[in-house]
Structure formats: C-alpha cells, structure tokens
Amino acid sequence: MTQARELRRNDPHGPFPPDPYARIPMRGEVSLMTAPTTPSSRPAVTEREAREVAEAAREQHWRKPSFAKELFLGRFRLDLIHPHPLPAAEDTRRGEEFLAALRVFCETRIDGAVIERDARIPDEVITGLRELGAFGMKIDTRYGGLGLTQVYYNKALALVGSANPAIGALLSAHQSIGVPQPLKQFGTQEQKDTFLPRLADGDISAFLLTEPDVGSDPARLATTAVPDGDAYVLDGVKLWTTNGVVADLLVVMARVPRSEGHQGGITAFVVEAAAQGVTVEHRNAFMGLRGLENGVTRFHRVRIPAANRIGPEGAGLKIALTTLNTGRLSLPAMCVGSGKWCLKIAREWSAAREQWGRPVALHEAVGSKIAFIAATTFALEAVLDLSSQMADEDRNDIRIEAALAKLYGSEMACLMADELVQIRGGRGFETAASLAARGERAVPAEQILRDLRINRIFEGSTEIMHLLIAREAVDAHLSVAGDLIDPDKTLTDKARAGAQAGVFYAKWLPKLVAGHGQLPTSYSEFKHEVDLSGHLRHVERTARKLARSTFYAMSRWQGRMETKQGFLGRIVDIGAELFAMSAACVRAELLRGRGEHGREAYQLADAFCRQSRLRIEELFGRLWANTDDLDRKVVQGVLSGTYAWLEDGIVDPSGDGPWIADATPGPTAETDKHRPIR
C-alpha cells in the first residue's frame, strides 16, 4: 500500500473521493443494455425508462413485517413495536463504554470553532478518531472493528456531531454508505478480509454515485466501466464526493456496457483512491458543514481488478438502495443531537434573558417555540431509537421506517434550529466568533441552521424521499392492481389484474371501516397520570382514514397518480407524523416501566402528539383543498416567460458559466487535490 500511494503521488492524474448523497424514486423494469457504450456517451432515456431503472433497483418483496407499511395500509400493528425492543446487555456495555471514551475525546480534542474558522477538520482530530476506533464502529470485531449496534453507532454520531457536524458527516459517509456497509451486505469473504481490516484501522472511504448532470435519476449515469480481461477500465466524473478529498477507498457506481460474457448495467466497484488515473479536481465549499471534505473526482482509464466488483454486474443500484435502508439512519441521528443542543441553548438563554420583567421563556410567544423544540426532540429520539433497534434485531423490514426517520428528522431539525435562531433574536443571527469578540458566550446558533440545511438534500432530497416512500406505501396496491393502470398491458393482463384486485379489495376495504381506535378502552396500558391511550386510538383511526384517502386517490387518478406529487407528499407526511406519534408513546411507556423519567416522558409524548395531531389535521385538509393545479399553470407560465416582467428592477450577482459543468470523460487538466491523512 505504501508503494502504491507513492506511485499515486507521482502520477499527474490524482486520486478521488466518493459521493454519498443522491437517491431515487419509482416504477418498472428495464436495462441499460441498449445505451451507447462509448465512454463519452450519456445514455438517452425516456421518463418511463428512468422510472423503470429505479423500480428495478428497489427490493421487490416483503419477506418480513413492516410497521410503517402496515400503517399506510390502514393497519395499526402496535404489536410490531411494543413492547419497545431493547439491546442485549453486552451490546449496551460495549456501546456505553465507547460513548464514554468518545465524550472525553469530543470535550478535550475537538474545537468546533477552529473547524468552522479553517473550514477543515485538523489531521490530528482524524488521527485521534482512528486511535479511538471510530472508523470501525460498525465493522465486526473479527475484522478489527468495534462491532457496535446500530443503536450505539447512532448515539455516537449524535454525540460527535454535536461537537461538530462535519465530523459526524465524515464518520457517517465512511461507514453508513461508504465501503464497509455494502461489503458487509454484498461483499465476498475475500473482499471482507482484504478491505474491512484496513477500514477499521482508519482508512477513509467514500461513496460515488452523483455526477454533474445526474442526481436522483441514475438511468442517465455516464461513468463507464468497460471490461478488459480480468479488469474493468473506469472513465467518468463524479460530483459531491463526501470524504473524497481525503479518502483511501471508494465505492463507485459505473455503467458496464453489455457485451459477450457481460450482462452489463450499473455496477458497484471498490476503487483505490491512490490508483493511477484518479484525480480530485476540486474541493467543494458549502454554506454549512465547512469542514466537509467533499469534491469532484475524475476517472481516466483507471484499471479496476474484477475482484473489486461488489456483487454481479447490474446490481449496483440495488446495492446502493439496500445499503441505505439502514444507512439513512445516520442523518436523523445527527438531527437528534442537534435537537438536544437546540433545547439546551433555548433553556439556558430563555431563563437568563428578561423582557418586560420576566424571563422570555415565560412569554407565550417564546414558550411555544421551546415547547415545540422539547417535544419534537423527544419524538425524534423515539423514532431513531425504535428504528435502530428494529434494524439490530432484523425481525422487521425497516426500509420505510428508516426513510421516514430520515425525512422527518431532517425537516423537523431544520425547523427547530430556525426557532432557536428566532428565540436568540439578533444574537441568533450573529456568528459565534463575533459574539465571543465582543465578550458574550460564543453560541453557534446560525451555524447549526446552516449545517442542518443539507440534511434535507443529502441521501435523498425531501422531494425524492416523498416519492420513494409513497412508492413503497402503495406497493400492495400496485402488486394486485398495477396492471389495470399500465397502458402497455394487454386486455388479458388487465382482466387477470381486475380479478386479483377484486379479491384483495373485497377483504381489505371492509377493515377500514372500524377498528380498535373506536373503543374507549383500547391501549389502556398507556393510561397513567398522563393519558396517552387516546393518542394511540387517534393513530389507529387516522391510519384507516389515510388508507381510505390513498385508495380513493388511486381510483380517481389511476395512472396519473404518479404525477400527483403534492398529494403523495402529504400522504407520506401524515404517515411520518403517525409513525412519530407511535414511537413517542412507546418510548414514554418504556421509560416509565424502567423508572427513567417516566412521568416527564409521558408529558413530552403528550405534548408532541397534540402538536402532531394539529399538523395531521392540516395535511388532511390540504389533500383535497390545495392549489396544486393552479401551481402547475403558474409554473408553465414562469417557464414560458409569461411572467418575466416580474423580474424587472434587479441585478443578478451570479457569475458567468454553464449551469452544469462539462463532465466529458478524458484526462484531467487540474492539479490533484487529493489529501490522504496519515
């Protein structure tokens, strides 16, 4: 390895990082085999083909129960999450032991202000994290890792992310979506033996999917890996490669052309960042996460041993999506940490700051914001811990739960940070460095708002998450009735689907009429000094209402349902609120049963559920009373230039240049920015 790195340093075509953040939506099955196969070509695909590529990548079957899937079908399966699952005693001991060491490290070795000022994580911090074993948190002990559970891995990310979110992103991109996770699930034993010990020892990994002109539409992937004997030759450009600037190993998604002996398709490879022909052309800078080592990576005739291919050809997107089923939980973990910090600052500041003779916390306008932060932080932690423990137990399919946790956590954390800035007033808008310079506590409220903003885009934007979750939520309907709305199906296929759908809906629809939520004694085990049973009855009734609304929409719009993205987004948001309410109540009962702040937990769960029910009521109202159709007309007018006059009276400070940078494969003209840390 040392010799390889030395050769790499002397090569004009630098190394590369990965890109961990872009994901996928909806329906069908197609291959990329007919796409052009020259390295300079970008596949030309239709909208339908793009959706079909994404559909082919999703897991097609449900082999295990799913609480969230059942929820969207109108079935409130409380038994799948209550009693709350718990980690094994040995897992808890090892996890708590590591958290204690990590806390000391965060308090004594990490200076978030320095990272923010220099826009870089100091090398000695990364070295210290290596010595602590933080790069091997999720790697099995047999390969030199710590073997932490998902629960404790997420607690560690929340802790270290509170010290500085860029460090949380570094560790998360390395382990949640970088090389360790896909190897753990899909790698050969030889690949695990070769790479996992290196990664546990501190070699940094990254994930590269996104390209300058390809984000959540992977069917247009232009990076190619052309078979050449016992190797592949990699050509292309990858954008937003988190960790890429400092990475040692990369997971790269590339399109293998179909040829004799090669089925082709989008395929995953492990690539040495020090390989000849890999160049980090640029280190990107962002509004937040200033320490993030994120770049642009070019591959020019990079030879990859066939032994470094993960899984079969054509399985790359399925590997990426499956990896994300649990990998997405890292983002809500850091959102929980941010919520806890927002609550701490809001509490301390609002008690110290007085207006009109009282602490500002006692003024209702401010107090309601604090109550929102407290209740939402409790609920986010409940969602995270429940999803993580279910991932560890592996009894349930949590693909929807993890996606909901990511979606809900990223949205609510941004709201909490925004409310904290408002509570702090002018000081919330002022930087921590400026506050310190004039003698006040250096509270980085504006920084946390900037740092959190990317979570609504990372690992699937909110808009893409709405589509992805909606697709999973209606899977049962498409399984039995999908052929009825598919214009390409024959009359025979449609007749068969109609009969199938008739049997399914004859059994399913009557169950949406009544349920346990209408019985005043249901869920009585959640009735104590504070009564949460009514909230669970509300969840049960609302889940049935949600399922009825979805069925009505499918009946009304049929094949056009996939174009109703506003409607689908609201359906998913209602489901997210119901999941969060359920998790909050179950967590409160767990804490009560263990004698750990049970009364206070019930109060927080009650507050959250009441706030959530108001949001749900608004979302239901907007299912059918909204401006979606009018908005589409306005958008058409904007794009056609009808409203261009509205832009008069300004100057545009934007610079010159193309909207999307040229990513034509070929040799680099840039100096290599790769900066391996040793």
N, C-alpha and C positions, 0 to 999 in steps of 0.2 A: 504493500500500500504506500509506503514512504516513497519508493521509487516511482510508482505511478503518479503520485502527487507532484514529484519533482519534474517528471516529464510534462505533466499538465501545465505547470507554471511556465515552462519554456515554450509552450505552444501558443501561437497567436490567437487561436480560437478558444476563448476561455471556457469556464465551467458554467453550470446553470442551476437555477432554483426551480422549485415547483410552484404550481398554482393551486391553492386549495379551495377556491371559492366560486363555484358556479354550478347550478343544478337544473333540474329537468322536469317537464310535465307529462304528456297524455297518450295516445291510443294506437294499437295495431301491431303489425309485424312486417318488417321489410329489411333487406340487407343493403349494404353499401357496395355490393359487388359490381354493380354496373357503373359506378362512379369512375371518372377518369383516374388513372393510376400514376400519372407523372407527378414528381414531387412538387411541381409548381401549380398544379391544378387544385381548385377548390370544388368539391362536389356540388353540382347543381341539383337541389332537391326541392320538391313542392312542399307546401304547408302540410299536406296529408302525410307525405313520406317522413317529414321531420317528426311528426307526432308518432308515427309508427315505429320509428327508431327508438324513441323514448319509451314507448309501450313495450317493445321487445326487451328492453333492459330491465324493466321492473319485475319483481318476483311475482309470478303468475298465480301462485296457490297460497292458501292459508292453511298451514299444517298445524297451527297452534291457535288457541283462542286469543282474542284481542278485545280488551275492554272498550277501547275507543271505536273500533269497528262496530261492535255491538251497539254502542251509544248512538252512532249515526243511523243505525237500522231501527232505532226506537226501543232497544232492549237495554235496560239499565242493569248490568251484571255486576252488582256490588260485590258479589262473592269472588270476583276475579282480583279485587284489590283490598278486600277487608276480610279478616284482619290484615293489617299492613304487614307485608313481608319484611323480614329482618335479616341482616347479615349474620354469618356464623361468628362465633366468639373469637376464633383465631384470626379471621379476616378483620374483625374490629380491633383486636390487639395490634396487629401489624399496621393497620391503617392509622390508628391513633398515635402510634409510635413515630411513624413517618411525619404526620402532621405536626407533632411537637417539634421535631427537628427542623421542618420546613418553616415553621413560625419563627423560630430563633433566627434562621437564615434571612427571612424577609425583614425582620426587625433590625438586624445588625449589618446585613451585607447589601441590601437593595436600597438605593436612593432614587426614588421615582422622579424627584425634581431634576436630578442630573440627567436621567434618561430623556426627560422632556426637553431639557435645555440643549443637549447634544444630539438629540434625535438618533440615539444609538444605545443599545444595551452594552455596557462595558464587558470586555472579554473576560475579566476576572469574575464577573457575575455568572456568565455562562460556564466558566470553568468550575466555579463553586457548585452550580446546579449539577454538573456532571459528577462531581465528587459525592454529592448527596444522593445520587441515583435517580434524579428527577427525570432524566431522559429514558429511563426504563420503568417508569411507574406501571405501565400496562403490559410490560413484557414478562413472560413467565420466568419464574426463578431458575428453571433449568437452563435458560439462556443468559443468566446473569442479571435479569431484571428484578424488580421488587414484587411483581405479581399482585399489585393492588386490585381490588374490585372496582367496578365502575363507580360505585358509591363513593369510595375514598379517593379515587382518581379525580372525580368531580369536586370533592371537597378541597383537594389540593389545588385544583385550578382556581376555585373561588378564592382561596387564600392568597396564592401568589398573584392572581390577577388583581386583587385589591391593593397589593404593593405597587404593581404597575401592569396595566392591561396588555402591554406589548409582550411582556414575559409570558403571560398566560397564553397569548396567541402563538408565541414561539413553541411552547411545550405542546399546545393543542394541535397545531398544524403538524408537528413532528409525529405525534402518537395517535391522534384521532383519525387523521386522513392520510398521513404520510406512510412510509414503507411498513412500519410494524403491523398496523391493523389489517391491510389486505393480505400480507404474508401469513398472519395468524389464521385468517379465514380461508385463504385460497392457495397459499404457497405450498411448494413441495417440501419434504423434510430436508432435502439438501439446501434449498433456499433458506429455510429457517435456520439451519445450522451455520450457514455462511454469513447471513446478514444480521440476524437478531442479536447475537452477542456484540457485534460492533455498535448497533443502535442502542443497546442497553448501556454500553460503555461510554456513550456520549456522541457518537457520530450523528449528525443532524440530518433529518430527512425532510422532504417536501413533496407536494403533490401537484402535478401539472396537467391541467385539462384545458383551461380557458386560453383562447387565442385572441388576437386583436379584433377579429371580426366574428368570433364565436364565443358565446357565453352559455346561455341555457338551451341552446339549440345545437347539440353535439353532432347532428347528422351532417353538418357542414364542416366538420373537423378537417383541416387541411394538412396537419402534420402527418407525414407518412413514415412507415417502417417497411422497407422493401426487403423481402427475403434474399439472402445472398449466401448460399452454402449453409454453414452451421451458425449463421448470424443474421441480423437484420441491419439495414442501413437507415438511420433515422435522419430526417430532414424536416425542418419547420421552425416556427416561432411560437413561444408560449408567453402569455401575459399574466401579470399579477401572481407571480410565483412566490407565495409566502414562504419564508425561510430560504428561498432560492439563492439569495446572495451569499449565504454562509453555509449552504447545505453540502453534505458529503454524498448523500444518496438521494435519488429522486424516483418517484413513481410517475411515469409519463404515459399519457394516453395518446396513441397514434393509430392511424388507419393503415391496415395491412391490405394491399391490393390482392384480389383473388387471382390465383394462378394454379397451375397444376401442382397438386400436393398441398395447397394452402387455401383454406376456406375463406380467409381474409376477414375483414371487419375491424371495428375499433377494438384495440388490444392494449393491455397494460404491460409495462416493462419496468424493471428496476434498472436504473442507469446511474453509473458512477459520475458524480459531478466533475470529477477530475479527468474524465475521458477526453481524448483529443476531438476537437470539433464542437465542444460545448462552450458557449460564451454567455456570460451575464453581461448584457449590453447596457443595462441601465438599472439603477436602484431608484425605485419609485418613492415619492413623498406624498403624504396624505394629510387631510385636515386633522386626523387623530391618529392614535397608535404610532407616534412619531419614532419609536424605536423599532418598528417593524422592518425586518429585512426582506423586503418584497421587491421583485424585479421583473425584468424582461429577459428571457433566455432564448438563445438561438442554437439550433442544432444544425450542423452542416456535415453531412456524411459521417455521422457518428456510428461506429460499429458496436452493436449490442449482441452479446452471445445469446443464442437461442435459449440457453439455460436460464437467462434472466427474464424470460417471459412469464408473467403470472397468469396461470390458467390457460385455457385454449384460446386460439385466435377468435376474435369476435366477441369475447366475454368481457371486454374492458368496461363498458358502461354498467353491466350488471354487477361487476366487482365494485365499481365506484358507488353505486347506489346501495348495495348491501353493506359496504363499509360505513356509509353514512347513517344507516339505521340506528347505530349506537353512537357513531362519531359526532352526530349533530348535538348530542347531549353536552358536549364541552362548551358550547356557546351559552345555553341557559345557565350552566354552572357559573360562568363569569358574570352573567347578568344577576344571579342571586348574590354574588359577592358585592356587586355594585349597589344593589338594593340595600344590603345591610349597611354599607358605608353611607349611602344617602340618608338612611334612617338615623344613624349615629350623629351625623352632622346636623340634620334637621332638629334633632332633640336637643343637642348641646347649644346650638345657635339660638333656637327659638325660646329657650329658657333664659338665656343671657341677654337677648335683645329686647328692650322695652319700648313700647309705643303707647302713648296716652295712658300712662300709669300702670300698664300691665305687660307681662311678657307677651311677645307677639303670638306665641303658641295658643294663648287663651283667647285670641281674636278668631272668630269662627272662620273667616276667610282664609287664614293661615292654617288653623287647626284642621280643616277638612283636607288640606293637602298632606299634612302629616299623617292623618288617619289613612289616607289612600296609600301612602308610601309604606306604612307599617303593615296594613292588611295585605297589600299586594306582595310585599317581600315574604310574608308568611306563606302565601299561596304559591309563589314561585318556588320556594324551597320545598314545599309539599309536592308539587308536580315533579321537580327534579329528583328528589329522593325516591319517590314512588317509581318513576320511570327507570331510574338507575338500578334500583333493587330488583325490579322485574327483569331488567337486562341481565343482571348477575344470575338470577335463578333460571333464566332461559325456559320458563314454563309457558310464557305468553309471547305472542308475536307483537313487538312494540314498534313496528315501523310507523304507525300513525301516532302513537303516544310520543315518540321521540321527535317527530316532525311538529306536532302540536307544541311540545315543550320549547322547541327552537323558535317557532313562530310567536308564541305567546310571550316567551321570555324576552325576546329581542324587542318586541313592540312595547311591552309594559316597562321594561327597564329604561327605555328612552323617555317615556312619559314621567317616570319617577325622577330621572336626572333633570328633566326640564322643570319639574315642580320644585326641585331643590334649588335650582338657579333662581327661580321666582321667589322662593322663601328668603334666600340670601339677598335679594334685591340687587343693587349696584355692585355689591361685593361678589355676587354670583357671576356677574359678567366680567369682573376683574380677574386677571391671572393670579395664580398663587405667588409667582415671583414678584409681581407688583405689590400685592398685599404685604409680603414679607419686607419689601424695601421700604415701606412706609410704617413698619412697626406692628402689623397685625398678623394674626395667625394665617399661615400660608395654606388656605383651603382650596384645592384644585377643582372647584365645582364646574367651572366652564370646561375644564379638560375632560372630566368624566362624561359630559354631554357630547363632546367631540369624539371621544374614544368609543362610546357606545353606539354611535350612529351607524357604523359599518356593519353592526350585527344584523341590521335589517336587510343587508345585501349579501354578506358572507354566507357561504354554504347554502345558497338558495335564497333569493330575494323574497320578501313578503308576498309579492305577486305570484312568483313561481311556487312558493310553498302553498298558497291557496289552491292553485291548480293541482299540485301533486297530491295534497291531502284530499281534495274533492274527488280526484280520480280513484283513490283508494276507498273513499267513503261510499261511492256508488258502484263499487266493484261487483257487489252481489246482484245489483240490477242489470249491469252490463253482461254478467255471466249468463243470466237467464233470458234477457230481452234485448241484448245488444244487436243481434241480427235483424231485429224488427226495424231499427233505425239506421242500419247500414245500407246506403244506396247501392253498394256493389253486390249485395246478397241476392240470390235467386228467390223466386216466389216459393220454391220448395223449402229453402232455408228459412224464409220468413214464416211459413206455415208451421214448421217444426218449432221455431222460437216462440211463436204465439201460443202453441200448446204448452210448451215448457213454462212460459211466463204465467199462463192461466193457473197452472198447478201451484206455482210459487206464491202468487199474489192471493190466491184463494185461502192459503194458510196464513200468510203474513199480515195482510191488511186488517183482518178482524182483531188481531192482537194489539193494534194501535189505538183501539177504541178505549180500553180501560186497563188499569194496572194498579200496582201497589201504591202508587203516588196518590191515589184517591182514597186510601184507607187512613184515617186519622191516627191509627196505632202503628203504622209502618215505621220501621227503622227506630223503634223506641230505645234501642241501646245507645242512641246518640242524644238522648234527652236527659240532661242533668241540670245543674244550676243555670246553665245556658242551654237552650234547646236548639240542637242542630237538625233534629229529625225532619222538621218542616222544610229545610233546605234540600234535603235528600229526596223528599217527596216531590218537591218542585223539579229537581233534576229528572226524576223518573217521568213526570208528566211532560216536561219540556222536551225530553228526548223523543217521546212519541209524537209530539207536535212537530218537531224538527223532521222526523222521518216522513210524516204526512206531507209536509211542505215540499220536501225533496221529491216525493213521488208525484205530487201534483205538478211540479215544475217539469219533471221528465215527461209526464203525459201531455203537458201543454206545448212544450218546445221540442220534444223528441230529439232529432238530430242536431237541432240548433242549440241544444243545451250547452255544448262546449263553448259557444260564443258568449254565453251569459256570464262573463267573468265577475261582474259586480255581484250578481246573485250568488254565485258559487262562493265568492269570498265571504259573504255574510253568513252563509250556511256553515262554513268552516269556522268562522269567528264565534258563532253560537256554540258549536261543538267544543271549541277551545275553552270557552267560559264554563261549560258544563263539566268538562274534564277537570278544570282547576277547582271548581266548587267541590267536586267529589274528592279530589286529592286533599283539599284543605280540611274537609270534615274527617276523613280517615286519619290524617296526621294528628289532628286535635285529639281524637279518641285514643290514638296510640300514646301520645304524650300524657294524657290523663291516666291511662291504665298503668303507665310506668312511673307515675308520680313526678313527672318533669314539667312543671309549669302548666299543668292540665287546665286549670281554670282560665289562665291567661290565653292559652292556645284556643280554647273554646270561644273566648271573646273575640280574638283576632279572626277566627274562622267565620264567626257570625257576622262580623263587620264586612269581611271580604264577600261573603255570599250575598249580603244585602246590596253591596255596591255592584256586584256582578249581575244580580237579577235586574237591576235598572238598565245595565248595558244590554242585556239579552232582550229586554222588552223593546228597546230602541231598535236593535238589529232586526227583530221580527217585523216591526213596523216598516222598516226600510226594505224588506224583502219584496213587497208589492207596491209600496208608495215611495218612489225614488225618481231620480232624474236621469237614469241610465240611457234611455232612448234619446232624450234631448242632448245629453252629453255627447253621444255619438255624432249627432248632427253638427254640434259646435266644433268637434274635433275635425270633421270633414271640412268645415269652413276654415278652420285655422290652417290646415294642411294645404288647402287650395289657394290661400292668400286672401280670402274674403275679408278677414279681419286685420290684414297687415297694417292698415291705417292706425290701429290701436297702438302700434309700436313706435309711432312718431314721438319726437321730443326727447329722445335719449341718445347717448353714445354707447357703443359696445366696447368695453375694455378688453375683450378677448383678443388673443394674438392671431396671427395668420397660421395656416397649415391645414392639413386634411382633418376631417372628423375622426377618421380611423387611420392609424399609421400603416404604412406599407409593410406587409409581412411576407413578401415573396421569399421563398427558400433560396439559400445561397450562402456564400462565405460572408463573414461579418466584416464590417468596416469600423467597428467600435473597439475600444480598449476593454479588455476583460475586467469586469467589476467584482468578480468572484473573490470572496474574502473568507476562506476557511479559517476556523478558530482553533488554534492548538495551544 
